[in-house]
């Protein structure tokens, strides 16, 4: 509500850990949260799924990839049709890392 009062059109939600992580937010809780956001004239402008590590450590990648998948699946429940674009050079590096798994 405060974001709307300040003139914001959307909000960003941190979703890697805590109350807004996919492990905590059930489908019903997600619907309730989205209804609350929309009722204030807002949308989710971003769902932050950054674990702060990148995919540089092959031994940690399975955990990070699984967590990223869960966040992306959850983000679909909040989507209004906009999707984040990763810069090409990062996509290339990510593809190389994933191929090496």
N, C-alpha and C positions, 0 to 999 in steps of 0.2 A: 504494500500500500504506500509506503514512504517513497518508493522508487517512482510510482505513478504521480505522486504529489510533487515530486521534483522535476517532472516532465520527461522521465525516461519512457522509452517505448518497449524496452525489453530488459531482461535480467540474465545474468550468467550464474549457473549453478555448478559448484564444485562437487564432483560425483565419485572421486576415487576412494574416499573413505568417509566414515561418519554417517550421519543421519540421512544423507541423500545418496548413499551408495546403492548400487543395484542389489546388494545383499540385504539391505535394510528396507528399501522402498518396495512394498508389494504393489501389485497391479492396482488394487483399490486405492492405496495411498498415492500412487502416481496420478490416478484420475482426479482424486481430491485436490492434490497440489496443482495440477494443471487448471482445474476449474477455479481455484483461488487466484491463480496468476491471471487467467483470462478475465475473471470478474473485476479485476482492477485495471483492465484495459492494457495488459502487458502480454508479452510472449517470452519464451526462452530464446534469447539471442545466442546463447552458447551453453553447452554442457561440457564442462571442463573434465577431461579424462586424462590429464597429464600426471603420470606417476613420478615425474621429476628425474627420471633415469635414462630415458631413451632406450633404444634396443641394441645397445653396444655390447652388452655382456650376454653371450650365448647361453650361459647356464641359467640366467634369470629370465630369458625371453619367454619360455612357456608360461610362466606366471603372469608376466606383463601382457602377453598376447591374449591369454584367457580373460584377464581383467579388462582389457581394452574391448574385447568382443562383448562382454556383459554390459559395459557402459554404452557401446554403440547400439546394442539391442534396446536398452532402456531409453536411450535418446530418441529412438523412433516413437516412443509413447508421447514425447513432448514436441515432436517435429511439426513445423508448419510448411515444410517443403524446401527449406534452405539447408544446405550441407556445406561443411567446411572444406576448403581446398588446401591441400598440403603443397607447399612449393616443390617444383619438379626435382631439384637436387636432393631433397629429403626423401621423396618418393623413391628415387633411384637407389639411395643408400638403404632404405628400408627393404626394398625388393631384394637387393644383394644379400642383406643380412638374413632375410627369411628363406632365401634359396639355400643358404649355408646351414640351415637348421637340420 
